Amino acid sequence: MRVEHYDAVRALLHNCLCTGQTAQNHAGHPDFRAHVYGLIAWIGETSPTGRGKPLATAFRVDLTS
């Protein structure tokens, strides 16, 4: 995993906290929650310790809409 991808996921989660997940779903994923957790799982595949912060942030984001 490249640092740019990790930073992009963290930025996505931060923006979800600030503006809501609907505003961040630019690609129109039908299950945005699954998409976000998939990105975090992908980070965990290459860096198990690196997924901690994004996962903790994802727990704070309302991904139910």
Sine and cosine of phi, psi and omega as CSV:
sin_phi,cos_phi,sin_psi,cos_psi,sin_omega,cos_omega
0.00,0.00,0.66,-0.75,0.01,-1.00
-1.00,-0.06,0.47,-0.88,-0.02,-1.00
-0.85,0.52,-0.56,0.83,-0.01,-1.00
-0.89,0.46,-0.61,0.79,0.01,-1.00
-0.93,0.36,-0.67,0.74,0.03,-1.00
-0.87,0.49,-0.73,0.69,0.00,-1.00
-0.89,0.45,-0.59,0.81,0.01,-1.00
-0.92,0.40,-0.63,0.77,0.03,-1.00
-0.93,0.38,-0.68,0.73,0.04,-1.00
-0.89,0.46,-0.64,0.77,0.03,-1.00
-0.91,0.42,-0.66,0.75,0.03,-1.00
-0.85,0.53,-0.72,0.69,-0.01,-1.00
-0.92,0.40,-0.65,0.76,0.04,-1.00
-0.88,0.48,-0.71,0.70,0.00,-1.00
-0.91,0.40,-0.55,0.84,0.09,-1.00
-0.89,0.46,-0.62,0.79,0.05,-1.00
-0.91,0.41,-0.61,0.79,-0.07,-1.00
-0.99,0.16,-0.67,0.74,-0.14,-0.99
-0.88,-0.47,-0.10,0.99,-0.03,-1.00
1.00,-0.09,0.45,-0.89,-0.09,-1.00
-0.94,0.34,-0.50,0.87,-0.02,-1.00
-0.89,0.46,-0.64,0.76,0.00,-1.00
-0.93,0.36,-0.35,0.94,-0.04,-1.00
-0.99,-0.12,-0.15,0.99,-0.01,-1.00
-1.00,0.08,0.92,0.40,-0.08,-1.00
-0.91,0.41,-0.54,0.84,-0.04,-1.00
-1.00,0.08,-0.08,1.00,0.04,-1.00
0.93,0.35,0.62,0.79,0.04,-1.00
-0.88,0.48,0.78,-0.62,-0.02,-1.00
-0.91,0.41,-0.49,0.87,0.06,-1.00
-0.82,-0.58,0.99,0.17,-0.09,-1.00
-0.89,0.46,-0.57,0.82,0.03,-1.00
-0.86,0.51,-0.74,0.67,0.02,-1.00
-0.89,0.46,-0.62,0.79,0.03,-1.00
-0.88,0.47,-0.74,0.67,-0.02,-1.00
-0.90,0.44,-0.73,0.69,0.00,-1.00
-0.93,0.38,-0.47,0.88,0.11,-0.99
-0.91,0.40,-0.65,0.76,0.07,-1.00
-0.89,0.46,-0.66,0.75,0.01,-1.00
-0.92,0.39,-0.64,0.77,0.05,-1.00
-0.89,0.45,-0.63,0.78,0.04,-1.00
-0.88,0.48,-0.67,0.75,0.07,-1.00
-0.87,0.49,-0.68,0.73,-0.02,-1.00
-0.90,0.44,-0.46,0.89,0.03,-1.00
-0.91,0.42,-0.57,0.82,-0.04,-1.00
-0.98,-0.17,-0.34,0.94,-0.02,-1.00
-0.47,-0.88,1.00,0.08,-0.05,-1.00
-0.82,0.57,-0.59,0.81,0.02,-1.00
-0.98,0.21,-0.38,0.92,-0.04,-1.00
-0.97,0.26,-0.26,0.96,-0.03,-1.00
-1.00,0.09,-0.14,0.99,-0.07,-1.00
-0.85,0.52,-0.79,0.61,-0.03,-1.00
-0.91,0.40,-0.74,0.68,0.04,-1.00
-0.87,0.49,-0.61,0.79,0.00,-1.00
-0.91,0.40,-0.67,0.74,0.04,-1.00
-0.89,0.45,-0.63,0.78,0.03,-1.00
-0.93,0.37,-0.65,0.76,-0.01,-1.00
-0.88,0.48,-0.56,0.83,0.04,-1.00
-0.90,0.44,-0.42,0.91,-0.02,-1.00
-1.00,0.04,-0.24,0.97,-0.05,-1.00
-1.00,0.03,0.68,-0.74,0.07,-1.00
-0.99,0.13,0.98,-0.18,-0.01,-1.00
-0.97,-0.26,0.42,0.91,-0.08,-1.00
-1.00,0.02,-0.30,0.95,-0.07,-1.00
-0.98,0.19,0.00,0.00,0.00,0.00
